[in-house]
C-alpha cells in the first residue's frame, strides 16, 4: 500500500502532521516498505498455482495439492525432494489427467513415466493369478525402485496385489486387435500428444479437452 493511500486513511489532524521530515511521515514510509513484498506477491498470485511458474519451493506443496503426496513422501518439510523439481512440475501439470485415470494401467504407466522420466514400464496381469499385477521396471529406472514402488502402491486398485520387478520386458507379441469405438479405453499407446511441457502417451479414448 502506497504512503499516499495510507495517509488518506488517517484522520485529518494526522494527515496535516504527516508532512515531509515529520516523525509520522517517516513512519508512513516504513509502512509502505513493509507492505511492498506482500503486495508484489498478491499482484501476481496466480503464478503461485501455475505448474511451470511457481517458485521451486512451492512445487512440493502443489504436488500434494493434486493428490500426489506419495511421490514427495518427505518425513520433514526441509528434507530434499526425491526427484528434480522439473519432474514435480510435470506431475502437477498432469494432475487432473492422472486423477481421472487413477486405478488404470494407463494412469499408472503415465505417473511412472512422468515421475522418473523413463519410458518402457510394462504391466503384466498373469492369467493364473487373478487380481495380481506385475510391474516390470526398465533398467534406466532400476535405481529408483523406492519411488516406483510408492507410485505403484498408490495408483493400483485397492483389491489388486502387486509386485515390482526389474529386468528386460518380455518380447512383444502380435499386435492387438483394434477395439470398437465404444470400448473401454485401452492401456496401450495410440498417439503422442503434449499436455503441459511433458509428452505423455494418449489413451485409446483421449480425455475431452476443455472448451
Legacy VTK file of the C-alpha trace (Angstrom):
# vtk DataFile Version 3.0
C-alpha trace
ASCII
DATASET POLYDATA
POINTS 211 float
0.000 0.000 0.000
1.458 3.334 -1.053
2.204 6.003 1.511
-0.370 8.363 -0.018
-3.077 5.695 0.248
-2.198 5.000 3.889
-2.197 8.708 4.661
-5.713 9.135 3.249
-6.998 6.619 5.803
-5.801 8.763 8.718
-7.878 11.425 10.474
-7.441 14.932 9.075
-5.310 16.053 12.035
-2.848 13.214 11.412
-2.752 13.947 7.691
-1.697 17.521 8.419
1.026 16.216 10.768
2.430 13.803 8.187
4.372 16.385 6.202
7.897 15.903 4.813
10.504 15.431 7.537
7.959 14.641 10.256
8.081 11.593 12.509
4.674 10.442 11.232
5.810 10.900 7.641
8.834 8.678 8.275
6.578 6.081 9.875
4.334 6.049 6.800
7.392 5.496 4.589
8.316 2.475 6.714
4.762 1.106 6.453
4.869 1.384 2.662
8.158 -0.540 2.555
6.760 -3.279 4.794
3.700 -3.713 2.571
5.664 -3.856 -0.701
6.745 -7.555 -0.664
3.248 -8.827 0.147
1.665 -6.603 -2.468
4.105 -7.884 -5.091
3.021 -11.460 -4.325
-0.685 -10.577 -4.454
-0.275 -8.745 -7.753
0.910 -11.987 -9.389
-0.734 -14.544 -7.112
-1.893 -16.758 -9.999
1.762 -17.601 -10.701
1.914 -19.491 -7.396
-0.536 -22.069 -8.736
0.934 -22.486 -12.215
2.914 -25.717 -12.556
5.677 -24.063 -14.580
5.577 -20.592 -12.980
5.523 -21.299 -9.259
8.809 -20.964 -7.305
10.763 -24.171 -6.731
9.999 -24.043 -3.021
6.248 -24.202 -3.699
6.290 -27.128 -6.162
6.210 -29.831 -3.467
3.123 -28.208 -1.923
1.328 -28.222 -5.279
2.287 -31.877 -5.759
0.439 -32.672 -2.547
-2.409 -30.396 -3.660
-3.096 -32.630 -6.688
-3.066 -35.801 -4.547
0.457 -36.937 -5.451
1.669 -36.925 -1.825
3.168 -40.400 -2.263
5.672 -39.006 -4.766
7.102 -36.451 -2.346
6.860 -38.682 0.744
9.279 -36.498 2.728
9.242 -37.026 6.514
10.337 -33.421 7.141
9.468 -30.183 5.402
13.179 -29.423 4.889
14.022 -32.888 3.502
15.417 -32.946 -0.043
12.956 -33.848 -2.773
13.190 -37.404 -4.139
13.235 -36.176 -7.749
14.052 -32.963 -9.642
11.648 -30.040 -9.446
11.022 -30.314 -13.181
9.538 -33.788 -12.726
7.299 -32.488 -9.950
6.148 -29.661 -12.221
5.169 -32.208 -14.884
3.168 -34.181 -12.315
1.352 -31.039 -11.185
0.589 -30.056 -14.779
-0.912 -33.509 -15.403
-2.653 -33.749 -12.018
-6.198 -33.712 -13.454
-5.356 -36.333 -16.090
-3.711 -38.618 -13.520
-6.698 -38.300 -11.183
-9.081 -39.231 -13.998
-7.130 -42.368 -14.938
-6.075 -43.460 -11.437
-6.521 -47.191 -10.951
-5.967 -47.996 -14.639
-2.859 -49.299 -16.457
-2.684 -46.076 -18.457
-2.818 -43.935 -15.321
-0.130 -45.936 -13.535
2.190 -46.014 -16.536
1.772 -42.276 -17.123
2.514 -41.443 -13.472
5.628 -43.634 -13.530
6.926 -42.105 -16.748
6.325 -38.534 -15.583
7.971 -39.105 -12.202
11.034 -40.963 -13.494
11.438 -39.519 -16.991
11.855 -43.105 -18.237
9.593 -44.995 -20.640
9.278 -48.746 -21.049
7.359 -49.763 -17.924
5.461 -52.994 -18.585
2.349 -54.002 -16.643
1.559 -57.735 -16.734
-1.544 -59.466 -15.385
-0.713 -63.182 -15.060
-3.685 -65.282 -16.252
-3.144 -67.791 -13.423
-3.191 -65.090 -10.715
-6.366 -63.010 -10.826
-6.264 -59.549 -9.283
-2.462 -59.534 -9.353
-0.225 -57.127 -11.224
3.465 -57.411 -12.115
5.181 -54.095 -12.845
8.409 -54.531 -14.806
10.799 -51.630 -14.301
13.118 -50.759 -17.210
16.870 -50.789 -16.414
17.097 -46.993 -16.684
14.766 -46.642 -13.668
16.154 -49.524 -11.604
17.868 -47.094 -9.206
14.520 -45.525 -8.293
12.687 -48.580 -7.003
11.535 -46.866 -3.797
9.847 -44.101 -5.786
8.390 -46.569 -8.293
7.007 -48.757 -5.502
5.311 -45.817 -3.784
3.645 -44.762 -7.031
2.542 -48.311 -7.877
1.026 -48.843 -4.430
-0.888 -45.562 -4.672
-2.060 -45.938 -8.276
-3.197 -49.581 -8.244
-6.794 -50.606 -7.435
-7.237 -51.407 -3.748
-8.231 -55.041 -4.399
-5.160 -55.808 -6.529
-1.908 -57.271 -5.228
1.258 -56.117 -6.917
4.936 -56.882 -7.265
7.630 -54.659 -8.728
10.431 -56.412 -10.597
13.408 -55.219 -12.616
14.723 -56.618 -15.849
14.044 -56.513 -19.540
10.370 -56.839 -20.508
9.222 -59.944 -22.388
9.323 -59.987 -26.175
6.299 -58.246 -27.681
3.548 -60.461 -29.042
1.334 -59.906 -32.077
-0.371 -56.530 -32.360
-3.699 -56.321 -30.503
-6.973 -56.469 -32.362
-8.460 -52.984 -32.861
-11.263 -52.252 -30.440
-14.621 -50.730 -31.359
-15.097 -47.050 -30.719
-17.409 -47.650 -27.763
-14.960 -49.967 -25.947
-13.233 -49.060 -22.717
-10.000 -47.036 -23.104
-7.032 -49.264 -23.830
-3.804 -49.062 -21.874
-1.601 -49.072 -24.943
-0.169 -46.075 -26.721
-2.344 -44.782 -29.541
-0.791 -41.401 -30.247
1.526 -38.947 -28.559
0.293 -35.532 -27.590
1.591 -32.731 -25.432
-0.030 -31.811 -22.122
1.803 -29.018 -20.359
5.528 -29.362 -21.126
5.829 -33.132 -20.806
4.754 -35.558 -23.528
2.571 -38.434 -22.402
1.001 -41.226 -24.443
-2.696 -40.706 -25.002
-5.208 -43.416 -24.025
-7.434 -45.089 -26.633
-10.165 -42.569 -25.877
-8.333 -39.287 -25.027
-9.840 -37.103 -22.297
-12.057 -34.384 -23.699
-10.222 -31.088 -23.893
-11.805 -28.185 -22.003
-13.599 -25.648 -24.150
LINES 1 212
211 0 1 2 3 4 5 6 7 8 9 10 11 12 13 14 15 16 17 18 19 20 21 22 23 24 25 26 27 28 29 30 31 32 33 34 35 36 37 38 39 40 41 42 43 44 45 46 47 48 49 50 51 52 53 54 55 56 57 58 59 60 61 62 63 64 65 66 67 68 69 70 71 72 73 74 75 76 77 78 79 80 81 82 83 84 85 86 87 88 89 90 91 92 93 94 95 96 97 98 99 100 101 102 103 104 105 106 107 108 109 110 111 112 113 114 115 116 117 118 119 120 121 122 123 124 125 126 127 128 129 130 131 132 133 134 135 136 137 138 139 140 141 142 143 144 145 146 147 148 149 150 151 152 153 154 155 156 157 158 159 160 161 162 163 164 165 166 167 168 169 170 171 172 173 174 175 176 177 178 179 180 181 182 183 184 185 186 187 188 189 190 191 192 193 194 195 196 197 198 199 200 201 202 203 204 205 206 207 208 209 210
